[in-house]
Amino acid sequence: MLGAAFTDITALSHEIAETFADPFVAFDGVHNITPWWLSPNGNCQDNLEVGDVIEDLPNATFPITMNGFTYHPQNEALLPWFEFKEEGFEHDGQKGYSYPNLSVLTALSPVEKAHCVK
């Protein structure tokens, strides 16, 4: 589901972040299970896939220029978003559930039933 905003290192940063959040899935298929969540892009899951939450959103990437080249690592969802914790993360008076751009996820997922069935 990597859209046009995903260039250079975006997919790599997405997968590296997910490897750190859910390290054993590649080996035995076991996920870090979470409550069911629904991302703003309509993605419904019950695992700690920190990149999937943000992958198709506006501002999904965070441009960083180094040595004359601009790289586009992906913003990632933070643990409080998956835990439905209102406190989230605060920096310089701004609260959010994504990093490094806190403004990508500013609200929690609604609490969902299994498979996001209404």
C-alpha positions in Angstrom: 0.0 0.0 0.0 3.0 2.3 -0.4 1.6 5.3 -2.4 3.3 8.1 -4.4 4.6 9.9 -1.3 6.8 6.9 -0.6 10.2 7.4 -2.1 13.9 6.6 -1.5 14.1 5.3 2.1 10.3 5.4 3.0 9.6 1.7 2.7 12.9 0.8 4.4 12.1 3.0 7.4 8.6 1.7 7.6 9.8 -1.9 7.7 12.7 -1.2 10.1 10.3 0.5 12.6 8.0 -2.5 12.4 10.8 -4.9 12.9 11.7 -3.1 16.2 8.0 -3.0 17.3 7.2 -6.5 16.3 10.5 -8.4 16.0 9.3 -12.0 15.9 6.7 -11.9 13.2 9.2 -12.6 10.5 10.4 -15.8 12.2 7.3 -17.5 13.6 4.3 -15.4 12.4 3.5 -14.4 16.0 2.5 -10.7 16.3 2.6 -8.4 19.2 -1.2 -8.4 19.5 -3.0 -5.2 20.3 -6.7 -4.3 20.7 -8.4 -3.9 17.3 -7.6 -0.4 15.9 -8.9 1.6 12.9 -6.4 4.0 11.4 -7.5 7.3 9.7 -6.8 5.7 6.4 -9.3 2.9 7.1 -6.8 0.2 7.9 -8.1 -2.2 10.6 -5.7 -4.5 12.4 -4.9 -6.0 15.8 -1.1 -5.9 15.8 1.7 -3.5 16.5 2.3 -2.5 12.9 3.5 1.1 13.6 3.9 2.0 9.9 0.6 0.6 8.6 -1.3 3.2 10.7 0.2 6.1 8.8 1.3 4.7 5.4 -1.4 6.3 3.2 -2.0 9.5 5.2 -1.0 13.1 4.1 2.4 13.9 5.6 3.2 10.2 6.0 6.9 11.0 5.5 9.2 13.4 7.4 11.7 15.0 4.9 15.3 15.2 6.2 18.0 16.8 4.1 21.5 15.5 4.5 24.5 16.2 2.3 22.3 17.9 -0.3 19.8 15.0 -0.6 16.4 14.9 0.9 15.4 11.6 2.4 11.8 10.7 3.3 11.6 8.3 6.3 8.0 7.5 7.3 6.4 8.9 10.4 5.4 6.1 12.7 2.6 5.6 15.2 3.6 5.6 18.9 2.7 2.9 21.5 0.1 5.1 23.3 -2.0 5.2 20.1 -2.2 1.4 20.2 -3.0 1.4 23.9 -5.8 4.0 23.5 -4.0 6.2 26.1 -5.2 9.8 26.0 -2.0 11.2 27.3 -0.1 10.4 24.1 3.3 12.1 23.7 4.0 15.8 24.2 6.9 17.9 22.9 7.1 21.7 23.1 3.4 21.9 24.1 2.2 19.8 21.1 0.5 16.5 21.8 0.3 13.6 19.3 0.6 9.9 18.7 3.1 9.9 15.8 6.8 10.5 15.5 8.7 12.5 14.4 5.8 14.6 13.2 3.3 14.7 16.1 0.6 16.3 14.0 0.1 13.2 11.7 -1.9 11.3 14.4 -3.6 13.7 16.8 -6.5 11.5 17.9 -6.8 7.9 19.1 -8.5 5.2 17.1 -12.0 4.5 18.2 -12.3 1.3 20.2 -13.2 -1.4 17.7 -14.8 -4.9 17.8 -12.9 -7.8 16.2 -12.2 -7.1 12.6 -13.7 -3.6 13.1 -17.2 -5.0 12.6 -19.8 -2.4 13.5 
